[in-house]
Amino acid sequence: MNTLYVKGNFVNANTLLSVASEDAVYVKEWMYNRRQSKPFRFMAKSGNQILIGDGVTRISPTIAAIMNHNLAGTSGGGAFLCKIKGDDNNPPGGGWDAPAYSRDITWHTLNMFKLLDGAPSYYYWLLDIDDFDNALAGCNIGEFILSTWAAFPRNYAPGSRNAAEYIQFDNETPYKQRWRAFGAKRKTFNISFQGITNAQIVSEIEAMLDDLDGIHPFIFIPDSTEPDCWYVECPDILEVDREFKNCNNFRLNLLEQTRGITVL
């Protein structure tokens, strides 16, 4: 088991070459806007492809992730497919059906990821999706992230906890009639680290938080052997409790970035 985090994204305005189709409202630029509630949408259920690369710079990811998706992942109307593919040529010699590198991204509700083995490094990358049972006319992707993962410097302690927060709004009329509306649901994580030395606070913990750039959301994977991953933000400053000389504990609070309302 490793606790992982993923920051940054090789998918951006300079590397996004093409998409198979694009909704007029939910445009391709939204797949890397760091707001998973503002998704990109294909215009079809199958043949959906996103091509990344510039033909000049090799891209060397260790993880591919799709956040806040609406993929059904079932095979009632046709086989479900979600693959990340890499090659030095576009198209590859045998076409994108036979690239130099190809891995399946296993379906998981809301968010899904694949740790990429073999240290792949290619000029071009392709995300390939068929989702025939999708409830909408086209597949939605909140964030498509092609990046590198890093492990948390210390395994967190058994006292760590997570919860589901249900955000609601209350209104009350002058006659004291109360109206409640549901806003959103998000995960919260309160992670406890124990037995950290003074040197590790600076060299590992602060370095990790500096690496996350503070204000930017990132992918949090509580357990690399499990399918769950979350698009989170770190709202707090680093507070450390000194238990003994050169022995410290601290907690890290993470909030999932809300997914917003269901896209029509």
N, C-alpha and C positions, 0 to 999 in steps of 0.2 A: 504493500500500500504506500502510495505517495500522495501528498496533498500538493496540488499544482495550481499555478496561476499563469495566465496568458495575457500579455499586453501587446499593443501594437497590431498592425495588420498589413500584410503585403498587398491586400486588395485596396486600391485607391484610384484616384483620377488618372494617374500616370500609367498604371498597369492594367486597368480594366479595358480589354480590347473590344469585346463584343458580348452580347447576350442573344439568345435564340429569338426572344420576343420580349416586348416591354409594354406594360400598361401605360396609358397616357397620363395617369395621375400618380401611380405608385412606381416611380421611375427608378432606373438602375443605380443612380447615385445614392439612393437611400439604403442600399445594402451595406454601405461602409460609413454611414453618417454618425455612428456611435449612439444611435437612438433606436433600440430594438422595437419600440412602439410605432415606428414610422417605416413600414416595410417596403421592399421591392416586390413587384408581382410580375410573374410571367403571364402570357396570354393563353397558355395551353397547359394541359395536364401531363403531356409527355413530350419527349424531344427537347427538354429544357436544358440548356447549356450556358455556362458562364466561362468565358475564356480570359485568362489572366496571363500577362507577360509582355515584354517589349522586344524580345529577340536579341537583347544586348546584355542584360544582367541576369545572371542565374538567381533563381528564387529557391531558397533552401528551407522550407517549412518543416516543422516537426509535429504539427497538429493542423487539422482542418475541422472547423466547427460551423454549425448552422444554428442560429439563435432565433427564438420566437417564430418558428415555422408553423405552417398549417398542414403539413404532409400527413396523409392518412396512414401510409406505410403498409397498407394491406394489398392483396392481390386478387380482389374480386373481379375487377374489370380488365386486369392485365398485370403482369409481373411488376412489382415495385423494384425500382432501381435507384440507388444513390451512390455514386462513385466519384472519387477524386483521382484525377489522372495527370501524369506529368510526362513531358517529352521535350527534346531539344529542337524539334521541328514542328511547324504548324502548317498543314497537318502532318502527323507522323507518317513514315513510309507506308505503313499498313493502315493508315487512317486512325481516327480517334477510337475505333473499336479495338485496336491493337497497339496501344502506346507502350513506351518503355517501362512505365510505372502505373499501376492501378490498384486502388484499395477501396473496398466497400465501406461506406459509412452506415453503421447499423442504426435503424430507426429507433428513436426514443421520443416520447411525447415532449412537446415544447422546444427542447434543445437537444442537440446531438453532436457528438464529436468523434474523431478518429485520431489516435496517436499514430504518427507515420513512422514506420520502422525503416531501417536501411539507410538512414541519412540521405534522403533523396534531394537532388539539386538539379533543376531543369530551367530552361528558358521560358517554357510555357506550361501552364496548368489549366485543367478543365474540370469544372464541376458538372456532372451529368446526372439528370434527375428524370425519372418516369414515375408518376404518381396518379395512376388511372382512377383511383377511388377518391381523389380529392373532392371535398365538398363544394369547392368553388370552381369557376371556369379556368382558373390558373393558380399555380403554386405561389405562396407567399414566403419570403425570406426576410426576417427582421434584420439580421446581420450575417453576412458571410465572412468568416474570418479564417485566413490562411496565415499562420504565424508560427512562433516558437514558444514552447512551454518552458517554465522553470519550476523547480520544486521549492516549496516553503522551506526556509532554512532550518526550521525545527518542527518536528511533529507536534501537533497541538494535543493538549491534555484531555483526559476523560471528562473533565468538568465543562468542556465546550458544549454549546447547545445551539440549536437552530429552531426557528418557529415560522409559522405562516401568519402574516399580518393581513387582516381584511380591512381595507380602508373604506370608511363609510362617511356619508355626509348627513347631518341632521339639520332640519329646518323646523321652526315652530311658528305658528300663526299667532296673532294677537289674542286669539281665543284658546291658545295653548294646545292646538292640535299639532301633533308631531308627525313629521314626514321624514322617513329615512331612505336614503338611496345608496346603493352599492357603487363604489368608485373603482377599486382595483384590489388585486391580491398580489402580495410579494413575499418572498422569503427573506428572513433575517438570520444572520449568523453572528454568534458571539463566541469568538474563538479564544481559548485560554492557552497561553504558553507559560511553561514553568521551568525553573532551574536554569535561567539564562544568565551567563556571566556579563560583567560590565563590558568587556571587549566585544562580546557577541551582539550586545544591544546596538553598538555602532557599526560593526563590520558586517553584520548579517541582517538584523531586523530593520534598522534605519536604511540600510542599503537597499533592502527589498522594497520598502515604501517609496524611497526615492526613485527606484526603477519603475514603479507603477505610475509615476508622474502625478500622483495625488488626485487631481480633479477628473481624470479620465476613467471611464468604466473599463472593467477587465473581466475575463472569464475566470471563475473560481471552480475548481474541481476538488471536492472534498476527499474523494478516494478514487485514484486512477484506475482501480480494478472494477469500479461501478460505473453505470452509464450516465449518472447525474452530473450536470454542469449548469452553472448559473452566471448570468451577466450582472455583475455587482459593482457597487461603488463603495468607497471607504470614506465615510463622512467625518471620522474622528481624528483628533491628534493622538500621538503615541503617549500613553500614560503608563509608567512603570512603577510597580511596588517592589521595594527592596526588602526581601525577607530576612536575609543574612548578609554578611559581608561577601560581596561578589556573587550573590545569588538573587536573581530577580524574577518576578512574574509580571506578565502583562496580558491585557485582553485587546483583541482586535475586533471591532464591530463592522460588519459588512451588510449592506442593504441591496437587495436585488433591484435593478432598474425595472420599474413597472412596465408591463406590456401594453397598457392602454386598453381601449375598447376593441371589440371584435371588428375587423375590417369587413365592410360590406362587399 
